[in-house]
Every structure is written in structure tokens, then in C-alpha cells.
Amino acid sequence: MSNVVMKDVQRTIRERTVEMESEEYAAFMRELAEWAQTQADMAEYADDIYRHFDND
């Protein structure tokens, strides 16, 4: 499932960014990477919190 979702996201990004200039595309991808990293960090942090409360 994850591979299918990733391919869909990649395809959508290509479709939505095809007309961007290189500089604009690079800035967009950097912002997207920052957002993705934040989401991953929050997901890991949430798991830590749930584990902490489950052990009480």
C-alpha cells in the first residue's frame, strides 16, 4: 500500500510542478521536505507519548 501511495504522491507533485521554473521548483521541494520531516517527527513523538501513558 505504501508504495502505491508514494507513487501517487510523486505523480501528483510532477503534474502540479511541471510548469515551475527551476528555482521555484527547488524552493517548493525544500518546503515540502521540511513539512514532511515535521510530520514524521510529530508522528514519532506521538508514538512516544502514547507508549509513555500506556506504561503508567
C-alpha positions as CSV (number, residue, x, y, z in Angstrom):
1,M,0.0,0.0,0.0
2,S,2.7,2.5,1.0
3,N,4.4,2.1,-2.4
4,V,1.2,2.8,-4.2
5,V,0.5,5.9,-2.2
6,M,4.1,7.1,-2.7
7,K,3.8,6.7,-6.5
8,D,0.5,8.6,-6.5
9,V,2.0,11.4,-4.5
10,Q,5.1,11.6,-6.7
11,R,2.9,11.6,-9.8
12,T,0.7,14.4,-8.4
13,I,3.7,16.5,-7.5
14,R,5.1,16.1,-11.0
15,E,1.8,17.1,-12.5
16,R,1.4,20.2,-10.3
17,T,5.0,21.4,-10.6
18,V,5.7,20.7,-14.3
19,E,5.4,24.4,-15.3
20,M,7.6,25.7,-12.4
21,E,11.0,27.3,-13.1
22,S,14.0,25.5,-11.5
23,E,14.3,28.0,-8.7
24,E,10.6,27.9,-7.8
25,Y,10.6,24.1,-8.0
26,A,13.6,23.8,-5.7
27,A,12.0,26.1,-3.2
28,F,8.8,24.2,-3.3
29,M,10.6,20.8,-2.8
30,R,12.6,22.2,0.1
31,E,9.4,23.5,1.7
32,L,7.7,20.1,1.1
33,A,10.7,18.3,2.6
34,E,10.5,20.4,5.7
35,W,6.8,19.8,6.0
36,A,7.3,16.0,5.6
37,Q,10.1,16.0,8.2
38,T,7.9,17.8,10.7
39,Q,5.0,15.4,10.1
40,A,7.3,12.4,10.6
41,D,8.8,13.9,13.8
42,M,5.3,14.6,15.1
43,A,4.2,11.0,14.3
44,E,7.2,9.6,16.2
45,Y,6.7,12.0,19.1
46,A,3.0,11.0,19.3
47,D,4.0,7.3,19.5
48,D,6.4,8.1,22.3
49,I,3.7,9.9,24.2
50,Y,1.2,7.0,23.8
51,R,3.8,4.5,24.9
52,H,4.6,6.6,28.0
53,F,0.9,6.8,29.1
54,D,0.3,3.1,28.3
55,N,3.1,2.2,30.7
56,D,1.6,4.1,33.7
